[in-house]
Amino acid sequence: METTAEQTADLATAVAHGALGGAIDPFTFRLAIFVLAIFVGYFVVWSVTPALHTPLMSVTNAISSVIVVGALLAVGVHLTTDASWLSKVFGFIALVFASVNIFGGFLVTQRMLAMYKKKG
């Protein structure tokens, strides 16, 4: 059973195959999407004004909390199926990175909000 992401990638590959008249290597296709996502993400993040930083950080924390849930599922997948140890390792790494992102986001948000408090 394919996931939605795999189905979408297969559909996009089929459309590109039909449009260009030849086969496209799936690795090359997914690498191109990854590189485009890096460029789009870079330009989107650097064009944010400082006034929007705190609300954006809150949204980032919400996204990271969803990543934590997915990482916990990846770490615990060995309990339900005969999964490899690799899924556990990657799940743990994702859990650590997302946790650092969440706590760092809260610290930055607190510092940003402290800048707007009146002194005295």
Secondary structure, DSSP 8 states (H G I E B T S, - for coil): ---HHHHHHHHHHHHHHHHHTS---HHHHHHHHHHHHHHHHHHHHHT--GGGHHHHHHHHHHHHHHHHHHHHHHHHGGGTS---HHHHHHHHHHHHHHHHHHHHHHHHHHHHHHHTS---
